[in-house]
């Protein structure tokens, strides 16, 4: 078991995906400064019960993703602007509440690639849908998109696909929970087909409503 400081949010982080964080509460400034000093990761978990800010510690879902601080900007009033990168899926085995912030005893959950040929075929079906979806976002929201940015390896592809699609956080959490690559590919394939079918009927706009960042 590994001890990991936790940051509950109304967001889901996936491995290798970036997340910007604005740290202003004292308990999380303390946590981030500890992570910086000790060069250690923290965990981002979706809130199941409670609030993200200014209240009792929230109750998180048990599956989350570790994050490493890639960049930090300290503001004059003590606030921190942080860019973190997702690293590893984990499960919370127990919670400790003896610090100002939550600490979890966790175990890592690597993605299982059961059948490489099956997974390869699934990637071949999903990747064109991700490219089509991002092209539609580009036209609808007037953002730039380079298809070469879409990876081909299974783990990188599924987590990019799960991160960029505009669906409720509960569905994103379900993607994060899924531990078999073949099932995650099937679920993402279904969701992308449904979202693309809806987007084809949406009018274009020059208001920048969508962003792939």
RODO-2510 file (C-alpha; in nm, 4 decimals, decimal comma):
residues 213
     n   res          X          Y          Z
     1     x     0,0000     0,0000     0,0000
     2     x     0,1086     0,3546    -0,0787
     3     x     0,0184     0,6727     0,1097
     4     x    -0,1049     0,9438    -0,1250
     5     x    -0,2391     1,2957    -0,0543
     6     x    -0,5731     1,3452    -0,2294
     7     x    -0,7305     1,6409    -0,4070
     8     x    -1,1076     1,5861    -0,4598
     9     x    -1,2439     1,7771    -0,7600
    10     x    -1,5500     1,7957    -0,9816
    11     x    -1,3327     1,6589    -1,2620
    12     x    -1,1787     1,3312    -1,3771
    13     x    -0,8099     1,3044    -1,4629
    14     x    -0,6686     1,0360    -1,6941
    15     x    -0,3099     0,9094    -1,7289
    16     x    -0,0844     1,1299    -1,9462
    17     x    -0,3487     1,4059    -1,9598
    18     x    -0,2813     1,7611    -1,8323
    19     x    -0,4958     1,9453    -1,5798
    20     x    -0,4608     2,3115    -1,4724
    21     x    -0,5239     2,3798    -1,1035
    22     x    -0,5861     2,7052    -0,9171
    23     x    -0,4848     2,6457    -0,5535
    24     x    -0,6183     2,9024    -0,3055
    25     x    -0,7384     2,7105     0,0022
    26     x    -0,4809     2,6858     0,2792
    27     x    -0,5109     2,3082     0,3162
    28     x    -0,4336     2,2522    -0,0517
    29     x    -0,1539     2,5108    -0,0576
    30     x    -0,0028     2,3119     0,2293
    31     x    -0,0481     1,9867     0,0372
    32     x     0,0996     2,1196    -0,2869
    33     x     0,3982     2,2762    -0,1134
    34     x     0,4660     1,9413     0,0565
    35     x     0,4464     1,7634    -0,2810
    36     x     0,6856     2,0163    -0,4330
    37     x     0,9346     1,9945    -0,1474
    38     x     0,9320     1,6135    -0,1364
    39     x     0,8954     1,5728    -0,5149
    40     x     0,6033     1,3377    -0,4753
    41     x     0,2723     1,2958    -0,6610
    42     x    -0,0793     1,3537    -0,5329
    43     x    -0,4078     1,1973    -0,6336
    44     x    -0,7009     1,3592    -0,8127
    45     x    -1,0362     1,1989    -0,7362
    46     x    -1,3891     1,2851    -0,8452
    47     x    -1,6134     1,4057    -0,5625
    48     x    -1,8935     1,1645    -0,4761
    49     x    -2,0398     1,3650    -0,1865
    50     x    -1,9641     1,7152    -0,0651
    51     x    -1,8123     2,0263    -0,2153
    52     x    -1,4754     2,0989    -0,3702
    53     x    -1,4182     2,4250    -0,1837
    54     x    -1,4554     2,5946     0,1533
    55     x    -1,6082     2,3200     0,3615
    56     x    -1,5592     1,9775     0,5180
    57     x    -1,3429     1,7312     0,3300
    58     x    -1,5429     1,5767     0,0464
    59     x    -1,6062     1,2044     0,0023
    60     x    -1,4355     1,0868    -0,3186
    61     x    -1,4977     0,7964    -0,5530
    62     x    -1,2519     0,5158    -0,4851
    63     x    -1,0823     0,5172    -0,8277
    64     x    -0,8620     0,8125    -0,9183
    65     x    -0,5434     0,9097    -1,1003
    66     x    -0,2102     1,0230    -0,9626
    67     x    -0,0770     1,3578    -1,0815
    68     x     0,2716     1,5031    -1,0966
    69     x     0,3345     1,8765    -1,0871
    70     x     0,4850     1,9850    -1,4180
    71     x     0,4778     2,3612    -1,3678
    72     x     0,3934     2,5969    -1,0825
    73     x     0,3468     2,9723    -1,0611
    74     x     0,3356     3,1343    -0,7176
    75     x     0,1251     3,4499    -0,6941
    76     x     0,1903     3,7392    -0,4553
    77     x    -0,1045     3,6497    -0,2303
    78     x     0,0100     3,2888    -0,1859
    79     x    -0,2154     3,1297    -0,4434
    80     x    -0,0638     2,8734    -0,6784
    81     x    -0,1288     2,8146    -1,0465
    82     x    -0,0281     2,4571    -1,1219
    83     x    -0,0151     2,2447    -1,4341
    84     x    -0,0194     1,8754    -1,3427
    85     x     0,0020     1,5636    -1,5595
    86     x    -0,1900     1,2430    -1,4921
    87     x     0,0217     0,9341    -1,4297
    88     x    -0,1347     0,6157    -1,2851
    89     x    -0,4815     0,4876    -1,2021
    90     x    -0,5297     0,3884    -0,8395
    91     x    -0,7868     0,2529    -0,5959
    92     x    -0,8349     0,3982    -0,2475
    93     x    -0,8188     0,1204     0,0088
    94     x    -0,8751     0,3450     0,3105
    95     x    -0,8892     0,7147     0,3962
    96     x    -0,7026     0,9064     0,6642
    97     x    -0,8427     1,2345     0,7975
    98     x    -0,5726     1,3314     1,0475
    99     x    -0,4321     1,6071     0,8219
   100     x    -0,6029     1,9213     0,6875
   101     x    -0,6417     1,7365     0,3541
   102     x    -0,7412     1,3792     0,2736
   103     x    -0,4758     1,1076     0,2542
   104     x    -0,5475     0,7708     0,0987
   105     x    -0,3822     0,4349     0,1300
   106     x    -0,3910     0,3235    -0,2317
   107     x    -0,2930     0,0526    -0,4770
   108     x    -0,2098     0,1098    -0,8427
   109     x    -0,4379    -0,0264    -1,1154
   110     x    -0,2577    -0,0750    -1,4485
   111     x    -0,4777    -0,1072    -1,7561
   112     x    -0,5111    -0,4711    -1,8601
   113     x    -0,4463    -0,5456    -2,2276
   114     x    -0,5806    -0,8999    -2,2443
   115     x    -0,5636    -0,9771    -2,6171
   116     x    -0,3259    -0,7623    -2,8211
   117     x    -0,4895    -0,8441    -3,1570
   118     x    -0,8384    -0,7660    -3,0231
   119     x    -0,7157    -0,4430    -2,8690
   120     x    -0,5331    -0,3471    -3,1895
   121     x    -0,8543    -0,3917    -3,3904
   122     x    -1,0426    -0,1856    -3,1334
   123     x    -0,7887     0,0946    -3,1647
   124     x    -0,8245     0,0818    -3,5412
   125     x    -1,2002     0,1369    -3,5045
   126     x    -1,1805     0,4063    -3,2357
   127     x    -0,9026     0,6290    -3,3676
   128     x    -1,0906     0,7455    -3,6835
   129     x    -1,3903     0,8343    -3,4643
   130     x    -1,1721     1,0412    -3,2310
   131     x    -1,0268     1,2244    -3,5311
   132     x    -1,3750     1,2845    -3,6750
   133     x    -1,5032     1,4067    -3,3388
   134     x    -1,2144     1,6503    -3,2940
   135     x    -1,2568     1,7723    -3,6505
   136     x    -1,6223     1,8435    -3,5725
   137     x    -1,5201     2,0284    -3,2559
   138     x    -1,2761     2,2270    -3,4636
   139     x    -1,5463     2,3348    -3,7092
   140     x    -1,8120     2,3970    -3,4440
   141     x    -1,5881     2,5856    -3,2069
   142     x    -1,3321     2,7475    -3,4353
   143     x    -1,0335     2,5723    -3,2734
   144     x    -0,7303     2,4220    -3,4408
   145     x    -0,6725     2,0480    -3,4443
   146     x    -0,3878     1,8370    -3,5806
   147     x    -0,4890     1,4714    -3,6468
   148     x    -0,1259     1,3682    -3,5971
   149     x    -0,1727     1,4431    -3,2255
   150     x    -0,4046     1,1427    -3,1890
   151     x    -0,1889     0,8495    -3,0683
   152     x    -0,2019     0,4948    -3,1993
   153     x    -0,0940     0,3000    -2,8891
   154     x    -0,3863     0,1521    -2,6962
   155     x    -0,3333     0,3111    -2,3544
   156     x    -0,2521     0,6573    -2,4896
   157     x    -0,5465     0,6450    -2,7325
   158     x    -0,8135     0,5376    -2,4846
   159     x    -0,7149     0,7945    -2,2243
   160     x    -0,6944     1,0775    -2,4765
   161     x    -1,0331     0,9703    -2,6134
   162     x    -1,1825     0,9599    -2,2635
   163     x    -1,0355     1,2990    -2,1712
   164     x    -1,1397     1,5053    -2,4739
   165     x    -1,4974     1,3872    -2,5270
   166     x    -1,7592     1,6272    -2,3884
   167     x    -1,9727     1,4005    -2,1668
   168     x    -2,0845     1,4132    -1,7995
   169     x    -1,8193     1,3545    -1,5358
   170     x    -1,9998     1,0411    -1,4132
   171     x    -1,9448     0,8806    -1,7544
   172     x    -1,5812     0,9906    -1,7558
   173     x    -1,5449     0,8306    -1,4129
   174     x    -1,6886     0,5083    -1,5553
   175     x    -1,4215     0,5202    -1,8272
   176     x    -1,1517     0,5663    -1,5610
   177     x    -1,2870     0,2759    -1,3545
   178     x    -1,2784     0,0321    -1,6489
   179     x    -0,9669    -0,1807    -1,6116
   180     x    -0,9779    -0,3865    -1,9349
   181     x    -0,8613    -0,2179    -2,2545
   182     x    -1,1003    -0,4172    -2,4756
   183     x    -1,4075    -0,3085    -2,2765
   184     x    -1,2901     0,0521    -2,2567
   185     x    -1,2410     0,0560    -2,6349
   186     x    -1,5933    -0,0795    -2,6884
   187     x    -1,7499     0,1710    -2,4472
   188     x    -1,5642     0,4635    -2,6024
   189     x    -1,6524     0,3467    -2,9536
   190     x    -2,0239     0,3439    -2,8636
   191     x    -2,0072     0,6851    -2,6950
   192     x    -1,8163     0,8454    -2,9825
   193     x    -2,0633     0,7163    -3,2408
   194     x    -2,3527     0,8600    -3,0378
   195     x    -2,1847     1,1982    -2,9829
   196     x    -2,0784     1,2317    -3,3472
   197     x    -2,4335     1,1567    -3,4644
   198     x    -2,5616     1,4408    -3,2438
   199     x    -2,2889     1,6856    -3,3437
   200     x    -2,3597     1,6488    -3,7156
   201     x    -2,6890     1,8295    -3,6591
   202     x    -2,5387     2,1176    -3,4626
   203     x    -2,4905     2,4562    -3,6354
   204     x    -2,1390     2,5916    -3,6770
   205     x    -2,0354     2,8916    -3,4693
   206     x    -1,7483     3,1319    -3,4475
   207     x    -1,7939     3,1857    -3,0727
   208     x    -1,5318     2,9350    -2,9579
   209     x    -1,7745     2,7210    -2,7605
   210     x    -1,5541     2,4125    -2,7630
   211     x    -1,1935     2,3517    -2,6739
   212     x    -0,9869     2,0357    -2,7044
   213     x    -0,7490     2,1573    -2,4330
***
